[in-house]
């Protein structure tokens, strides 16, 4: 009881600070400026795990279908990198240089220039100068970056994490105040499962029928397991992993809420070992040595990880290990409705 009271008190202080900061921006004491390129900002109110990276990829592909290839860029902060300032992301980089999520987006979006910069305004100026053909830039996780005034903002709300029943940090998972929901141009309910209706999902987040913004939904679709590194042969003749044989594997994940990924694997394999790490954590040499001992001692067929975690695995340290990765793709609950709204929004921005 005492601990809960302390956490609630700290959450109240945190909320007051956040609200004061937003008030300073709203009053013009701190200035919000449009970027050098039109922007679609994605973000959330909670700490991690709302599907921002798959949704960013989905939005970029939708923009490319409407506007054309090579006209859409991506700008991220590059969380977890050991570099600073502006940096173009290339496939040859390591995650520690640019962040695992930007590197994954670069690999998945070959026709979209991807950059990282903690100052989004400066990053957009640099992108415009070096890629003048860019018409829109999707800014990953920039909803709280108030110095940038976005052209369009999308707020992601996890269907499995209703904010209506959540609390601010450190008492809960909210990193921003719930009333900021009103500032988004559109709301996206992510991770909608087939058993949950849109009405149920919106009600869980306190979204009423008179909410002024359009509300869309998406589902996260796991993809077929791929060899790691991509395009390589699996070692020891393990060309495939067969769910029919319920093969023995170790699940490795350093993402927000890794239990969702690992529980999903139990539907197809015997998950003998689970290795959970903090989000974005770099794997150490000790980790690789421990994995080898576990693989040999428990006679496991493979290590299965996420595509984001795979960005942080070093080939020279994982050599000879049978590693597979699972990608997640975001698919719209009603693609036609979202695309129609996006087309209208783009047209309106030109007026």
C-alpha positions as a Markdown table, in Angstrom:
| # | Residue | x | y | z |
|---|---|---|---|---|
| 1 | Unk | 0.0 | 0.0 | 0.0 |
| 2 | Unk | 2.8 | 2.5 | 1.0 |
| 3 | Unk | 4.7 | 1.7 | -2.2 |
| 4 | Unk | 1.6 | 2.3 | -4.3 |
| 5 | Unk | 1.0 | 5.7 | -2.7 |
| 6 | Unk | 4.6 | 6.7 | -3.3 |
| 7 | Unk | 4.3 | 5.7 | -7.0 |
| 8 | Unk | 1.0 | 7.6 | -7.4 |
| 9 | Unk | 2.6 | 10.7 | -5.8 |
| 10 | Unk | 5.5 | 10.5 | -8.2 |
| 11 | Unk | 3.1 | 10.0 | -11.1 |
| 12 | Unk | 1.3 | 13.2 | -10.1 |
| 13 | Unk | 4.5 | 15.2 | -10.0 |
| 14 | Unk | 5.5 | 13.7 | -13.4 |
| 15 | Unk | 2.1 | 14.6 | -14.8 |
| 16 | Unk | 2.4 | 18.2 | -13.6 |
| 17 | Unk | 5.8 | 18.6 | -15.2 |
| 18 | Unk | 4.5 | 17.1 | -18.5 |
| 19 | Unk | 1.4 | 19.3 | -18.5 |
| 20 | Unk | 3.5 | 22.4 | -17.7 |
| 21 | Unk | 5.8 | 21.7 | -20.7 |
| 22 | Unk | 2.9 | 21.2 | -23.0 |
| 23 | Unk | 1.3 | 24.5 | -21.7 |
| 24 | Unk | 4.5 | 26.4 | -22.5 |
| 25 | Unk | 4.5 | 25.1 | -26.1 |
| 26 | Unk | 0.7 | 25.8 | -26.5 |
| 27 | Unk | 1.2 | 29.3 | -25.2 |
| 28 | Unk | 4.1 | 30.0 | -27.6 |
| 29 | Unk | 6.7 | 30.4 | -24.9 |
| 30 | Unk | 8.5 | 27.4 | -26.6 |
| 31 | Unk | 8.1 | 27.5 | -30.3 |
| 32 | Unk | 6.9 | 24.7 | -32.6 |
| 33 | Unk | 8.1 | 25.0 | -36.2 |
| 34 | Unk | 7.1 | 23.2 | -39.4 |
| 35 | Unk | 9.8 | 21.0 | -40.9 |
| 36 | Unk | 11.7 | 21.7 | -44.1 |
| 37 | Unk | 9.7 | 18.8 | -45.6 |
| 38 | Unk | 6.1 | 17.8 | -44.9 |
| 39 | Unk | 6.0 | 15.3 | -42.1 |
| 40 | Unk | 3.8 | 12.5 | -40.8 |
| 41 | Unk | 4.7 | 12.0 | -37.1 |
| 42 | Unk | 3.9 | 8.6 | -35.4 |
| 43 | Unk | 3.9 | 8.3 | -31.7 |
| 44 | Unk | 2.2 | 6.9 | -28.6 |
| 45 | Unk | 1.3 | 7.7 | -25.1 |
| 46 | Unk | 2.8 | 4.6 | -23.5 |
| 47 | Unk | 6.3 | 3.2 | -23.0 |
| 48 | Unk | 7.2 | 1.1 | -26.0 |
| 49 | Unk | 5.4 | -1.9 | -27.5 |
| 50 | Unk | 2.6 | -0.3 | -29.6 |
| 51 | Unk | 3.9 | -1.4 | -33.0 |
| 52 | Unk | 5.5 | 1.8 | -34.1 |
| 53 | Unk | 8.1 | 0.3 | -36.4 |
| 54 | Unk | 5.8 | -2.0 | -38.4 |
| 55 | Unk | 3.3 | 0.9 | -38.6 |
| 56 | Unk | 6.0 | 3.3 | -39.8 |
| 57 | Unk | 6.9 | 0.8 | -42.6 |
| 58 | Unk | 3.2 | 0.4 | -43.5 |
| 59 | Unk | 2.6 | 4.2 | -43.7 |
| 60 | Unk | 5.7 | 4.7 | -45.8 |
| 61 | Unk | 4.6 | 2.0 | -48.3 |
| 62 | Unk | 1.1 | 3.6 | -48.5 |
| 63 | Unk | 2.7 | 7.0 | -49.2 |
| 64 | Unk | 4.9 | 5.4 | -51.8 |
| 65 | Unk | 1.9 | 3.9 | -53.5 |
| 66 | Unk | 0.2 | 7.3 | -53.6 |
| 67 | Unk | 3.1 | 9.7 | -54.3 |
| 68 | Unk | 5.8 | 7.4 | -55.8 |
| 69 | Unk | 9.0 | 5.7 | -54.8 |
| 70 | Unk | 12.0 | 7.7 | -53.7 |
| 71 | Unk | 9.8 | 10.6 | -52.6 |
| 72 | Unk | 9.3 | 9.4 | -49.1 |
| 73 | Unk | 11.9 | 9.4 | -46.4 |
| 74 | Unk | 12.1 | 8.3 | -42.7 |
| 75 | Unk | 13.6 | 10.2 | -39.8 |
| 76 | Unk | 14.2 | 8.6 | -36.4 |
| 77 | Unk | 16.0 | 9.6 | -33.3 |
| 78 | Unk | 18.0 | 6.4 | -33.4 |
| 79 | Unk | 17.5 | 5.3 | -29.8 |
| 80 | Unk | 20.3 | 3.2 | -28.4 |
| 81 | Unk | 23.1 | 4.3 | -30.9 |
| 82 | Unk | 26.5 | 5.4 | -29.8 |
| 83 | Unk | 26.7 | 8.2 | -32.3 |
| 84 | Unk | 25.2 | 11.7 | -32.2 |
| 85 | Unk | 23.9 | 14.3 | -34.7 |
| 86 | Unk | 22.6 | 13.6 | -38.2 |
| 87 | Unk | 23.4 | 10.3 | -39.9 |
| 88 | Unk | 22.2 | 8.6 | -43.0 |
| 89 | Unk | 21.5 | 4.9 | -42.3 |
| 90 | Unk | 23.0 | 2.3 | -44.6 |
| 91 | Unk | 22.5 | -1.5 | -44.7 |
| 92 | Unk | 26.1 | -2.0 | -44.0 |
| 93 | Unk | 25.9 | -0.3 | -40.6 |
| 94 | Unk | 25.6 | -2.0 | -37.2 |
| 95 | Unk | 22.7 | -1.3 | -34.9 |
| 96 | Unk | 25.0 | 0.4 | -32.4 |
| 97 | Unk | 25.8 | 3.1 | -35.0 |
| 98 | Unk | 22.3 | 4.1 | -35.9 |
| 99 | Unk | 19.8 | 2.2 | -33.7 |
| 100 | Unk | 18.1 | -1.2 | -34.4 |
| 101 | Unk | 14.8 | 0.2 | -35.6 |
| 102 | Unk | 16.2 | 2.6 | -38.2 |
| 103 | Unk | 18.5 | -0.1 | -39.5 |
| 104 | Unk | 15.5 | -2.5 | -39.8 |
| 105 | Unk | 13.5 | 0.2 | -41.7 |
| 106 | Unk | 16.4 | 0.8 | -44.0 |
| 107 | Unk | 16.6 | -2.9 | -44.9 |
| 108 | Unk | 12.8 | -3.2 | -45.4 |
| 109 | Unk | 12.4 | 0.0 | -47.3 |
| 110 | Unk | 15.2 | 0.1 | -50.0 |
| 111 | Unk | 13.5 | 3.0 | -51.9 |
| 112 | Unk | 13.2 | 5.3 | -48.8 |
| 113 | Unk | 16.2 | 7.2 | -47.5 |
| 114 | Unk | 16.4 | 6.7 | -43.7 |
| 115 | Unk | 18.2 | 9.1 | -41.4 |
| 116 | Unk | 18.6 | 9.5 | -37.7 |
| 117 | Unk | 18.9 | 12.8 | -35.8 |
| 118 | Unk | 17.9 | 13.7 | -32.2 |
| 119 | Unk | 16.9 | 17.2 | -33.4 |
| 120 | Unk | 14.1 | 16.5 | -35.9 |
| 121 | Unk | 14.1 | 20.1 | -37.3 |
| 122 | Unk | 17.8 | 20.0 | -38.1 |
| 123 | Unk | 17.4 | 16.5 | -39.5 |
| 124 | Unk | 14.7 | 17.5 | -41.9 |
| 125 | Unk | 16.8 | 20.5 | -43.1 |
| 126 | Unk | 19.7 | 18.1 | -43.9 |
| 127 | Unk | 17.4 | 15.6 | -45.6 |
| 128 | Unk | 15.9 | 18.3 | -47.8 |
| 129 | Unk | 19.4 | 19.6 | -48.7 |
| 130 | Unk | 20.8 | 16.2 | -49.7 |
| 131 | Unk | 17.5 | 14.7 | -51.1 |
| 132 | Unk | 15.5 | 17.5 | -52.6 |
| 133 | Unk | 13.2 | 15.0 | -54.3 |
| 134 | Unk | 11.7 | 14.1 | -51.0 |
| 135 | Unk | 8.1 | 15.3 | -50.6 |
| 136 | Unk | 7.2 | 13.7 | -47.2 |
| 137 | Unk | 9.1 | 12.3 | -44.3 |
| 138 | Unk | 7.7 | 9.9 | -41.8 |
| 139 | Unk | 9.0 | 10.6 | -38.3 |
| 140 | Unk | 9.2 | 7.6 | -36.1 |
| 141 | Unk | 8.3 | 8.1 | -32.4 |
| 142 | Unk | 8.2 | 11.9 | -32.5 |
| 143 | Unk | 4.8 | 12.7 | -31.0 |
| 144 | Unk | 6.5 | 14.2 | -27.9 |
| 145 | Unk | 9.0 | 16.1 | -29.9 |
| 146 | Unk | 7.1 | 19.4 | -29.6 |
| 147 | Unk | 9.7 | 21.6 | -31.3 |
| 148 | Unk | 8.6 | 20.0 | -34.6 |
| 149 | Unk | 5.1 | 21.1 | -35.8 |
| 150 | Unk | 4.0 | 18.1 | -37.8 |
| 151 | Unk | 2.0 | 18.3 | -41.0 |
| 152 | Unk | 0.1 | 15.2 | -39.9 |
| 153 | Unk | 0.3 | 13.3 | -36.6 |
| 154 | Unk | -0.8 | 9.7 | -36.0 |
| 155 | Unk | -1.3 | 8.5 | -32.4 |
| 156 | Unk | -0.9 | 4.7 | -31.9 |
| 157 | Unk | -2.9 | 3.0 | -29.1 |
| 158 | Unk | -2.3 | -0.6 | -28.3 |
| 159 | Unk | -5.6 | -2.6 | -28.2 |
| 160 | Unk | -4.1 | -4.8 | -25.5 |
| 161 | Unk | -3.0 | -1.9 | -23.3 |
| 162 | Unk | -6.1 | 0.4 | -22.7 |
| 163 | Unk | -4.9 | 3.8 | -21.6 |
| 164 | Unk | -8.3 | 4.5 | -19.9 |
| 165 | Unk | -7.2 | 2.1 | -17.1 |
| 166 | Unk | -3.5 | 3.0 | -17.1 |
| 167 | Unk | -1.5 | 5.5 | -15.1 |
| 168 | Unk | 1.4 | 7.9 | -15.7 |
| 169 | Unk | 5.0 | 6.8 | -15.0 |
| 170 | Unk | 6.2 | 5.4 | -12.6 |
| 171 | Unk | 2.8 | 4.1 | -11.4 |
| 172 | Unk | 1.8 | 2.9 | -14.9 |
| 173 | Unk | 3.0 | 2.8 | -18.5 |
| 174 | Unk | 1.9 | 6.3 | -19.7 |
| 175 | Unk | 4.7 | 8.6 | -20.6 |
| 176 | Unk | 2.4 | 11.3 | -21.8 |
| 177 | Unk | -0.9 | 12.7 | -20.5 |
| 178 | Unk | -4.1 | 11.1 | -21.9 |
| 179 | Unk | -5.6 | 14.5 | -23.0 |
| 180 | Unk | -2.8 | 14.7 | -25.6 |
| 181 | Unk | -4.9 | 12.3 | -27.6 |
| 182 | Unk | -7.0 | 15.2 | -28.7 |
| 183 | Unk | -4.0 | 16.7 | -30.5 |
| 184 | Unk | -3.5 | 13.9 | -33.0 |
| 185 | Unk | -4.9 | 14.1 | -36.5 |
| 186 | Unk | -5.9 | 10.5 | -36.5 |
| 187 | Unk | -5.9 | 7.6 | -34.0 |
| 188 | Unk | -4.7 | 4.1 | -34.8 |
| 189 | Unk | -5.7 | 1.1 | -32.6 |
| 190 | Unk | -2.8 | -1.3 | -33.1 |
| 191 | Unk | -2.7 | -5.1 | -32.4 |
| 192 | Unk | -6.4 | -5.5 | -32.9 |
| 193 | Unk | -7.2 | -9.2 | -32.6 |
| 194 | Unk | -10.0 | -10.9 | -34.5 |
| 195 | Unk | -12.1 | -11.4 | -31.4 |
| 196 | Unk | -12.2 | -7.7 | -30.5 |
| 197 | Unk | -14.5 | -5.3 | -32.3 |
| 198 | Unk | -13.6 | -1.7 | -33.1 |
| 199 | Unk | -16.3 | -0.6 | -30.7 |
| 200 | Unk | -14.7 | -2.6 | -27.8 |
| 201 | Unk | -11.2 | -1.4 | -28.7 |
| 202 | Unk | -12.1 | 2.3 | -28.8 |
| 203 | Unk | -14.2 | 2.1 | -25.6 |
| 204 | Unk | -11.2 | 0.6 | -23.8 |
| 205 | Unk | -9.2 | 3.7 | -24.6 |
| 206 | Unk | -11.9 | 6.1 | -23.7 |
| 207 | Unk | -12.7 | 7.0 | -27.3 |
| 208 | Unk | -16.3 | 8.0 | -27.7 |
| 209 | Unk | -18.4 | 8.2 | -30.8 |
| 210 | Unk | -18.1 | 12.0 | -30.9 |
| 211 | Unk | -14.3 | 11.9 | -31.1 |
| 212 | Unk | -13.4 | 14.5 | -33.7 |
| 213 | Unk | -10.5 | 12.5 | -35.3 |
| 214 | Unk | -10.9 | 9.5 | -37.5 |
| 215 | Unk | -10.1 | 6.2 | -35.8 |
| 216 | Unk | -8.4 | 3.4 | -37.7 |
| 217 | Unk | -7.1 | 0.0 | -36.7 |
| 218 | Unk | -4.4 | -2.4 | -37.6 |
| 219 | Unk | -3.3 | -6.0 | -37.0 |
| 220 | Unk | 0.2 | -7.3 | -36.6 |
| 221 | Unk | 0.8 | -10.2 | -38.9 |
| 222 | Unk | 3.7 | -12.6 | -38.1 |
| 223 | Unk | 5.7 | -13.6 | -41.1 |
| 224 | Unk | 7.4 | -16.8 | -42.0 |
| 225 | Unk | 10.7 | -17.5 | -40.1 |
| 226 | Unk | 13.7 | -16.5 | -42.1 |
| 227 | Unk | 17.3 | -17.7 | -41.9 |
| 228 | Unk | 19.7 | -15.2 | -40.2 |
| 229 | Unk | 21.7 | -13.6 | -41.8 |
| 230 | Unk | 19.2 | -13.2 | -44.6 |
| 231 | Unk | 19.8 | -15.3 | -47.7 |
| 232 | Unk | 22.2 | -17.7 | -46.0 |
| 233 | Unk | 22.0 | -21.4 | -45.6 |
| 234 | Unk | 21.2 | -22.8 | -42.1 |
| 235 | Unk | 24.1 | -24.6 | -40.5 |
| 236 | Unk | 24.2 | -28.3 | -39.8 |
| 237 | Unk | 21.6 | -29.1 | -42.5 |
| 238 | Unk | 18.8 | -27.5 | -40.6 |
| 239 | Unk | 17.1 | -26.1 | -43.7 |
| 240 | Unk | 13.7 | -25.7 | -42.1 |
| 241 | Unk | 12.0 | -25.7 | -38.8 |
| 242 | Unk | 8.8 | -27.7 | -38.9 |
| 243 | Unk | 6.0 | -26.9 | -36.5 |
| 244 | Unk | 4.7 | -30.4 | -37.2 |
| 245 | Unk | 7.7 | -31.8 | -35.4 |
| 246 | Unk | 7.4 | -29.4 | -32.5 |
| 247 | Unk | 11.1 | -28.8 | -32.6 |
| 248 | Unk | 13.0 | -27.6 | -29.6 |
| 249 | Unk | 14.1 | -24.0 | -29.7 |
| 250 | Unk | 15.4 | -21.1 | -27.6 |
| 251 | Unk | 13.5 | -17.8 | -27.9 |
| 252 | Unk | 15.6 | -14.6 | -27.6 |
| 253 | Unk | 14.1 | -11.1 | -27.5 |
| 254 | Unk | 15.1 | -7.6 | -26.3 |
| 255 | Unk | 11.9 | -5.8 | -27.1 |
| 256 | Unk | 9.0 | -4.3 | -25.1 |
| 257 | Unk | 6.7 | -7.0 | -23.8 |
| 258 | Unk | 8.7 | -10.0 | -25.3 |
| 259 | Unk | 6.2 | -12.4 | -23.8 |
| 260 | Unk | 3.8 | -11.8 | -26.8 |
| 261 | Unk | 6.5 | -13.0 | -29.2 |
| 262 | Unk | 7.5 | -15.9 | -27.1 |
| 263 | Unk | 4.0 | -17.1 | -26.3 |
| 264 | Unk | 3.2 | -17.1 | -30.0 |
| 265 | Unk | 6.2 | -19.4 | -30.7 |
| 266 | Unk | 4.8 | -22.0 | -28.2 |
| 267 | Unk | 2.0 | -22.5 | -30.6 |
| 268 | Unk | 4.5 | -24.0 | -33.2 |
| 269 | Unk | 7.5 | -25.1 | -31.2 |
| 270 | Unk | 8.8 | -26.4 | -27.9 |
| 271 | Unk | 10.2 | -23.2 | -26.4 |
| 272 | Unk | 12.7 | -24.9 | -24.1 |
| 273 | Unk | 14.5 | -21.7 | -23.1 |
| 274 | Unk | 13.5 | -18.0 | -23.0 |
| 275 | Unk | 16.1 | -15.2 | -22.9 |
| 276 | Unk | 14.5 | -11.8 | -22.3 |
| 277 | Unk | 16.6 | -8.6 | -22.4 |
| 278 | Unk | 15.7 | -4.9 | -22.0 |
| 279 | Unk | 14.5 | -3.1 | -25.2 |
| 280 | Unk | 17.4 | -2.2 | -27.5 |
| 281 | Unk | 20.0 | -3.9 | -25.4 |
| 282 | Unk | 23.2 | -4.8 | -27.2 |
| 283 | Unk | 24.1 | -8.5 | -26.9 |
| 284 | Unk | 27.5 | -9.2 | -25.3 |
| 285 | Unk | 30.1 | -11.8 | -26.0 |
| 286 | Unk | 29.0 | -13.6 | -22.8 |
| 287 | Unk | 25.5 | -13.8 | -24.2 |
| 288 | Unk | 26.7 | -15.6 | -27.4 |
| 289 | Unk | 28.8 | -18.0 | -25.3 |
| 290 | Unk | 25.8 | -18.8 | -23.1 |
| 291 | Unk | 23.6 | -19.4 | -26.1 |
| 292 | Unk | 26.1 | -21.9 | -27.5 |
| 293 | Unk | 26.2 | -23.8 | -24.2 |
| 294 | Unk | 22.4 | -23.9 | -24.0 |
| 295 | Unk | 22.1 | -25.0 | -27.6 |
| 296 | Unk | 24.5 | -27.9 | -27.1 |
| 297 | Unk | 23.4 | -28.9 | -23.6 |
| 298 | Unk | 19.7 | -28.9 | -24.3 |
| 299 | Unk | 20.1 | -30.2 | -27.9 |
| 300 | Unk | 18.1 | -27.4 | -29.4 |
| 301 | Unk | 17.4 | -27.0 | -33.1 |
| 302 | Unk | 17.6 | -23.3 | -33.4 |
| 303 | Unk | 17.5 | -19.8 | -31.8 |
| 304 | Unk | 14.4 | -17.8 | -32.8 |
| 305 | Unk | 14.4 | -14.1 | -32.4 |
| 306 | Unk | 12.6 | -11.0 | -33.8 |
| 307 | Unk | 13.7 | -9.1 | -36.8 |
| 308 | Unk | 14.5 | -6.1 | -34.7 |
| 309 | Unk | 16.7 | -8.1 | -32.3 |
| 310 | Unk | 18.4 | -9.7 | -35.4 |
| 311 | Unk | 19.7 | -6.2 | -36.2 |
| 312 | Unk | 21.8 | -6.3 | -33.1 |
| 313 | Unk | 23.3 | -9.8 | -33.5 |
| 314 | Unk | 26.9 | -9.8 | -34.7 |
| 315 | Unk | 27.7 | -12.4 | -37.4 |
| 316 | Unk | 31.3 | -12.9 | -36.2 |
| 317 | Unk | 30.1 | -13.9 | -32.7 |
| 318 | Unk | 27.1 | -15.9 | -33.8 |
| 319 | Unk | 28.9 | -17.9 | -36.5 |
| 320 | Unk | 27.7 | -21.5 | -36.8 |
| 321 | Unk | 24.6 | -21.0 | -34.7 |
| 322 | Unk | 21.2 | -21.8 | -36.3 |
| 323 | Unk | 19.3 | -18.5 | -35.9 |
| 324 | Unk | 15.9 | -17.7 | -37.3 |
| 325 | Unk | 14.1 | -14.4 | -37.1 |
| 326 | Unk | 10.4 | -13.5 | -37.3 |
| 327 | Unk | 9.2 | -10.3 | -38.9 |
| 328 | Unk | 6.0 | -8.5 | -38.1 |
| 329 | Unk | 4.0 | -6.6 | -40.7 |
| 330 | Unk | 1.2 | -4.2 | -39.9 |
| 331 | Unk | -2.0 | -4.6 | -42.0 |
| 332 | Unk | -4.9 | -2.2 | -41.9 |
| 333 | Unk | -8.3 | -3.4 | -40.5 |
| 334 | Unk | -9.9 | -1.3 | -43.3 |
| 335 | Unk | -7.2 | -0.4 | -45.8 |
| 336 | Unk | -9.5 | 1.4 | -48.2 |
| 337 | Unk | -10.7 | 3.7 | -45.4 |
| 338 | Unk | -7.2 | 4.6 | -44.3 |
| 339 | Unk | -5.9 | 5.1 | -47.9 |
| 340 | Unk | -8.9 | 7.4 | -48.7 |
| 341 | Unk | -8.2 | 9.5 | -45.6 |
| 342 | Unk | -4.4 | 9.6 | -46.4 |
| 343 | Unk | -5.1 | 10.7 | -50.0 |
| 344 | Unk | -7.5 | 13.4 | -48.8 |
| 345 | Unk | -4.9 | 14.6 | -46.2 |
| 346 | Unk | -2.2 | 14.8 | -48.8 |
| 347 | Unk | -4.4 | 16.7 | -51.1 |
| 348 | Unk | -5.4 | 19.1 | -48.4 |
| 349 | Unk | -1.8 | 19.8 | -47.4 |
| 350 | Unk | -1.2 | 21.2 | -50.9 |
| 351 | Unk | -3.9 | 23.8 | -50.6 |
